[in-house]
Amino acid sequence: MAENGAMPRLTGARDGMPEGAVRAQRVVSTVSRLELARFLRHSPGATRQEIADGSGLTYETVRKEIAHLVQLGYVSIDGQGRNERFTFDGKRYSRDLGQLFGYVGE
């Protein structure tokens, strides 16, 4: 988050592309982010190790991609250190996918 508590402005988007569409596109742009999002949709509150074990992704990939999904606002963290548990915000993602589909359909 930005210092003022707001989500940072996403860069690299085409003019007129809604921010939600940009966020959703960043998830679907990599297979590992899609797999991570899919896993967390079915296993909310999982740890990094549980995600790695259950998704087939390496621990390092999970660590890196979780950071991206947190930055995008799709994953929340509960706990600290090795006790961190992650939950995917499917409602927000669905809403943003709607913006992406709307943008593509324009």
VOTI-107486 format. One line per 2 residues: number of its first residue (from 1); their letters; for each residue x, y, z of N, C-alpha, C. Coordinates in pm, whole numbers, m for minus. Example, Ala and Ser with C-alpha at 12.3 -4.5 7.8 and 13.67 -1.06 7.14 Angstrom:
<sites>
1 = as = 1319/m569/780/1230/m450/780/1320/m330/780; 1285/m225/708/1367/m106/714/1290/3/787
</sites>
This chain:
<sites>
1 = ma = 83/m118/0/0/0/0/87/124/0; 34/229/m52/105/356/m52/107/412/90
3 = en = 190/511/113/204/569/246/72/624/298; m15/670/209/m143/726/252/m249/619/275
5 = ga = m212/490/263/m305/381/286/m381/336/163; m367/409/53/m434/372/m71/m351/270/m147
7 = mp = m418/194/m233/m345/100/m318/m260/181/m416; m138/135/m445/m54/208/m540/m115/202/m680
9 = rl = m94/305/m757/m142/310/m895/m66/207/m976; m138/128/m1053/m75/27/m1136/m20/93/m1262
11 = tg = 100/57/m1298/161/115/m1416/161/13/m1530; 178/59/m1650/185/m29/m1765/49/m58/m1827
13 = ar = m57/3/m1776/m190/m21/m1831/m213/70/m1952; m296/22/m2042/m333/103/m2157/m426/214/m2110
15 = dg = m422/327/m2178/m512/436/m2143/m656/388/m2147; m730/423/m2045/m870/388/m2039/m899/249/m1984
17 = mp = m796/170/m1958/m818/36/m1901/m843/51/m1752; m957/4/m1702/m985/18/m1558/m880/m53/m1474
19 = eg = m851/1/m1356/m749/m58/m1270/m782/m201/m1231; m909/m230/m1210/m948/m367/m1178/m913/m462/m1291
21 = av = m932/m417/m1414/m897/m498/m1530/m747/m522/m1537; m670/m421/m1503/m524/m435/m1501/m483/m538/m1397
23 = ra = m542/m529/m1278/m509/m626/m1172/m543/m768/m1216; m662/m789/m1268/m704/m923/m1311/m613/m976/m1421
25 = qr = m575/m891/m1514/m487/m933/m1623/m352/m979/m1568; m306/m916/m1462/m176/m954/m1405/m181/m1091/m1339
27 = vv = m298/m1134/m1295/m311/m1268/m1240/m313/m1370/m1353; m392/m1345/m1457/m403/m1443/m1565/m281/m1445/m1655
29 = st = m189/m1352/m1637/m72/m1345/m1724/34/m1451/m1692; 25/m1515/m1574/123/m1620/m1542/49/m1743/m1488
31 = vs = 94/m1859/m1530/34/m1984/m1486/51/m2001/m1335; 166/m1963/m1282/190/m1981/m1139/94/m1896/m1055
33 = rl = 62/m1774/m1097/m34/m1692/m1022/m173/m1752/m1030; m209/m1802/m1147/m340/m1867/m1161/m350/m1989/m1071
35 = el = m246/m2071/m1069/m246/m2191/m985/m254/m2155/m837; m181/m2053/m798/m181/m2009/m660/m320/m1958/m621
37 = ar = m380/m1875/m706/m514/m1822/m679/m614/m1937/m670; m605/m2031/m761/m696/m2146/m763/m680/m2228/m635
39 = fl = m557/m2254/m595/m534/m2331/m473/m594/m2260/m353; m568/m2130/m339/m617/m2056/m223/m769/m2043/m224
41 = rh = m832/m2043/m341/m979/m2040/m346/m1036/m2164/m278; m967/m2276/m292/m1015/m2402/m236/m954/m2434/m100
43 = sp = m849/m2364/m60/m780/m2389/67/m745/m2258/138; m847/m2181/176/m818/m2054/244/m747/m2079/376
45 = ga = m657/m1989/410/m583/m1999/535/m462/m2090/529; m419/m2124/407/m302/m2211/391/m173/m2135/415
47 = tr = m71/m2208/460/63/m2152/475/137/m2163/341; 252/m2096/331/332/m2107/208/368/m2253/180
49 = qe = 409/m2326/284/449/m2465/263/331/m2550/219; 215/m2528/278/94/m2601/237/59/m2571/92
51 = ia = 75/m2446/52/47/m2407/m86/145/m2477/m180; 274/m2475/m145/376/m2539/m228/348/m2689/m239
53 = dg = 321/m2753/m128/295/m2898/m128/169/m2933/m208; 66/m2852/m193/m62/m2884/m256/m77/m2839/m400
55 = sg = 1/m2741/m441/m14/m2685/m575/89/m2737/m675; 198/m2792/m623/305/m2836/m712/403/m2725/m748
57 = lt = 380/m2605/m695/472/m2494/m718/586/m2505/m618; 702/m2453/m655/813/m2452/m560/785/m2350/m450
59 = ye = 849/m2369/m336/832/m2277/m225/873/m2136/m267; 982/m2124/m341/1030/m1993/m385/928/m1926/m478
61 = tv = 869/m2002/m567/766/m1947/m656/646/m1901/m575; 605/m1981/m478/492/m1943/m391/525/m1813/m319
63 = rk = 645/m1804/m262/686/m1683/m190/678/m1560/m279; 731/m1572/m400/735/m1460/m494/594/m1422/m542
65 = ei = 516/m1520/m579/384/m1492/m636/284/m1447/m530; 298/m1496/m407/213/m1446/m298/236/m1297/m281
67 = ah = 362/m1255/m286/394/m1112/m273/323/m1030/m381; 321/m1082/m504/251/m1011/m613/101/m1003/m585
69 = lv = 42/m1114/m543/m102/m1116/m519/m141/m1030/m399; m54/m1021/m300/m79/m930/m187/m74/m786/m237
71 = ql = 27/m754/m317/40/m618/m370/m81/m581/m456; m134/m676/m530/m251/m650/m613/m380/m640/m531
73 = gy = m374/m680/m405/m490/m671/m317/m580/m793/m319; m534/m903/m377/m615/m1024/m386/m591/m1121/m272
75 = vs = m479/m1112/m203/m448/m1206/m96/m426/m1128/33; m489/m1178/139/m468/m1120/271/m385/m1216/355
77 = id = m315/m1161/454/m225/m1238/539/m276/m1233/682; m279/m1348/744/m313/m1356/885/m195/m1423/957
79 = gq = m146/m1363/1064/m32/m1417/1137/98/m1354/1092; 209/m1406/1149/341/m1353/1117/441/m1467/1104
81 = gr = 547/m1440/1027/656/m1536/1011/607/m1668/954; 653/m1779/1011/613/m1911/964/466/m1941/991
83 = ne = 403/m1861/1074/261/m1879/1105/170/m1802/1010; 227/m1736/910/143/m1661/815/52/m1756/739
85 = rf = m73/m1713/728/m172/m1788/651/m234/m1693/550; m266/m1746/433/m306/m1662/321/m446/m1699/273
87 = tf = m522/m1595/239/m659/m1612/190/m677/m1528/64; m738/m1587/m37/m762/m1520/m164/m899/m1455/m163
89 = dg = m908/m1331/m210/m1034/m1256/m216/m1100/m1282/m352; m1175/m1390/m359/m1240/m1429/m484/m1344/m1330/m532
91 = kr = m1414/m1264/m442/m1515/m1166/m482/m1450/m1048/m555; m1340/m1000/m499/m1270/m888/m564/m1217/m930/m701
93 = ys = m1159/m1052/m706/m1106/m1100/m833/m1217/m1115/m936; m1331/m1168/m897/m1444/m1183/m990/m1489/m1048/m1042
95 = rd = m1497/m950/m952/m1536/m815/m994/m1435/m757/m1094; m1306/m777/m1065/m1203/m726/m1155/m1201/m801/m1288
97 = lg = m1229/m931/m1284/m1240/m1006/m1411/m1353/m951/m1496; m1462/m912/m1431/m1573/m850/m1504/m1528/m723/m1575
99 = ql = m1445/m643/m1508/m1391/m523/m1571/m1300/m559/m1688; m1220/m665/m1670/m1131/m707/m1779/m1211/m754/m1899
101 = fg = m1312/m836/m1875/m1396/m884/m1986/m1471/m767/m2052; m1516/m672/m1970/m1583/m555/m2026/m1489/m473/m2114
103 = yv = m1365/m459/m2068/m1266/m383/m2145/m1235/m453/m2276; m1218/m584/m2270/m1186/m660/m2391/m1303/m655/m2490
105 = ge = m1425/m655/m2437/m1543/m654/m2523/m1580/m519/m2581; m1511/m412/m2538/m1544/m277/m2590/m1511/m264/m2736
</sites>
